[in-house]
Amino acid sequence: MTTSSTSQTRCTWCGTDPLYMKYHDEEWGREVHDDSVLFEFLILESAQAGLSWITILRRRENYRKAFCDFDVKQVAAMTPDDVERLMQDAGIIRNRLKIKSAITNARQFIEVQQEFGSFNQYLYSFMPGNQPYVNQTGSTPVRTEISDAISKDMKKRGFKFFGTTICYAYMQATGMVNDHALNCSFR
């Protein structure tokens, strides 16, 4: 646990970096049901694969600009020329496979929306009682049976860079699971 000057206790992972603390306090573990925000985190979490979250968090606004304010339809319509342009963008991770996966994932995201009515409904169809899970164990896993199932289904649907560990981080980020430490003020 880390404690701020206002006597709030935080999960230790956010340390003392102001950007990380703000993300922890205002976003991480809070329920998100808005498809546009869910798409943003899909792009960001997929970009994070193999990197630290703070690396992506520091580039978040660059990703927002590069990927059309995370407008799923605009990203889905990107072309090979856009991929080449993004490969020159020093503000994002210039990994061709990750850039191409963002476009592929946008197209799959739209297909899921059409099939389920929303991406949110799709995700919560995997959750017991269609509800978020509050972890009461005091330990934080890197994957669960639910993240395994979501990741496997998304892979079958053609999503890229969304294995079970990334899926679980996505679930934490969007509040599908509350993994704040038991004594965290933001639980």
C-alpha positions in Angstrom: 0.0 0.0 0.0 1.1 3.6 -0.6 -0.4 6.5 1.3 -0.8 10.0 0.0 -0.7 13.2 2.0 -4.5 13.1 2.2 -4.2 9.8 4.1 -5.7 7.7 1.3 -4.3 4.3 1.0 -3.7 3.0 -2.5 -2.7 -0.3 -4.1 1.1 -0.5 -4.2 1.3 -1.0 -8.0 0.6 2.7 -8.7 3.6 3.8 -6.7 4.1 7.6 -6.4 3.9 8.5 -10.1 1.2 11.2 -10.3 -0.2 9.9 -13.6 -0.3 6.3 -12.3 -1.9 7.5 -9.0 -4.6 9.5 -10.9 -5.3 6.5 -13.1 -5.6 4.3 -10.1 -7.8 6.8 -8.2 -10.1 7.8 -11.0 -10.3 4.9 -13.5 -8.9 1.5 -12.5 -11.5 -0.9 -11.2 -14.4 1.4 -11.9 -17.2 -0.1 -13.9 -17.4 0.9 -17.5 -20.4 0.0 -19.6 -19.9 2.5 -22.4 -18.8 0.8 -25.6 -16.6 3.7 -26.7 -14.6 3.5 -23.5 -14.5 -0.3 -23.7 -13.0 0.1 -27.2 -10.4 2.6 -26.0 -9.2 0.2 -23.4 -9.2 -2.6 -26.0 -6.8 -0.6 -28.1 -4.6 0.4 -25.1 -4.5 -3.0 -23.4 -3.6 -4.7 -26.7 -0.8 -2.1 -27.3 0.5 -2.9 -23.8 1.2 -6.5 -24.5 4.7 -7.2 -23.4 5.2 -3.7 -22.0 4.4 -1.9 -18.7 1.1 -0.2 -18.4 2.7 3.1 -17.5 4.4 3.1 -20.9 1.0 3.1 -22.6 -0.6 5.4 -20.1 2.0 8.0 -20.9 1.2 7.7 -24.6 -2.6 7.6 -24.1 -3.2 11.0 -25.7 -1.0 10.1 -28.6 -3.0 7.0 -29.1 -6.2 9.0 -28.9 -4.9 11.2 -31.8 -3.5 8.4 -33.8 -6.7 6.3 -33.5 -9.3 8.9 -34.3 -10.4 9.6 -30.7 -11.0 5.8 -30.4 -13.9 6.0 -32.8 -14.4 2.4 -33.6 -15.9 3.0 -37.1 -13.0 5.3 -38.2 -10.4 2.8 -36.9 -12.2 -0.1 -38.6 -12.0 1.9 -41.9 -8.2 2.5 -41.7 -6.2 1.3 -44.7 -2.6 0.1 -45.3 -1.7 3.7 -45.9 -2.8 4.5 -42.4 -0.7 1.7 -41.0 2.3 3.2 -42.8 1.5 6.6 -41.4 1.2 5.2 -37.9 4.5 3.4 -38.2 6.1 6.8 -38.4 4.2 8.2 -35.3 6.8 8.4 -32.5 4.0 9.0 -30.0 2.7 5.5 -30.1 4.4 2.0 -30.0 5.5 1.6 -33.6 4.8 -2.1 -33.8 3.3 -3.1 -37.1 1.5 -6.1 -35.7 -0.1 -4.1 -32.9 -1.2 -1.3 -35.2 -2.7 -3.8 -37.6 -4.4 -5.6 -34.7 -6.0 -2.3 -33.6 -7.7 -2.1 -37.0 -8.6 -5.8 -37.0 -10.0 -5.5 -33.5 -12.1 -2.5 -34.4 -13.7 -4.5 -37.2 -14.3 -7.5 -34.8 -15.6 -5.1 -32.2 -18.3 -3.8 -34.6 -19.3 -7.4 -35.5 -19.7 -8.2 -31.8 -21.8 -5.1 -31.3 -24.0 -6.2 -34.2 -24.4 -9.7 -32.8 -24.9 -8.8 -29.1 -26.4 -5.3 -29.3 -23.3 -3.9 -27.6 -19.7 -4.9 -26.7 -20.7 -4.4 -23.1 -23.5 -7.0 -23.3 -21.0 -9.5 -24.9 -18.4 -9.0 -22.2 -20.9 -9.3 -19.3 -22.4 -12.5 -20.8 -19.3 -14.2 -19.4 -19.7 -12.8 -15.9 -21.7 -14.7 -13.3 -25.1 -13.0 -13.1 -23.9 -10.5 -15.7 -22.3 -8.6 -12.9 -18.8 -7.4 -12.1 -16.8 -9.5 -9.6 -15.4 -8.1 -6.4 -12.2 -10.0 -5.5 -12.3 -10.7 -1.7 -9.2 -12.9 -1.6 -6.6 -10.2 -1.1 -4.5 -11.7 -3.9 -4.5 -10.5 -7.4 -4.3 -13.2 -10.2 -3.0 -12.5 -13.6 -5.7 -14.6 -15.3 -8.9 -16.4 -14.3 -11.3 -18.9 -15.9 -13.4 -16.0 -17.0 -10.5 -14.2 -18.7 -9.5 -17.5 -20.3 -13.1 -17.9 -21.7 -13.3 -14.3 -23.0 -9.9 -14.4 -24.5 -10.5 -17.8 -26.2 -13.8 -16.6 -27.6 -12.3 -13.3 -28.8 -9.5 -15.2 -30.5 -12.0 -17.4 -32.2 -13.7 -14.3 -33.4 -10.5 -12.9 -34.9 -9.3 -10.5 -32.2 -5.5 -10.1 -31.9 -3.2 -9.3 -29.0 -5.8 -10.2 -26.4 -4.6 -13.3 -24.5 -5.9 -14.2 -21.1 -3.4 -12.0 -19.2 -4.2 -8.9 -21.3 -7.9 -9.8 -21.0 -7.7 -10.0 -17.2 -5.8 -6.6 -17.1 -8.7 -5.2 -19.3 -11.2 -6.6 -16.9 -9.4 -4.9 -14.0 -9.2 -1.6 -15.9 -12.8 -1.5 -16.9 -14.2 -2.6 -13.5 -15.4 -6.1 -14.6 -13.4 -7.2 -11.6 -12.5 -5.1 -8.6 -9.0 -6.1 -7.6 -8.2 -3.1 -5.4 -6.3 -4.2 -2.3 -8.6 -5.0 0.6 -7.6 -1.9 2.5 -7.3 0.4 -0.5 -9.3 3.6 -0.1 -10.6 3.3 -3.7 -12.0 -0.2 -3.3 
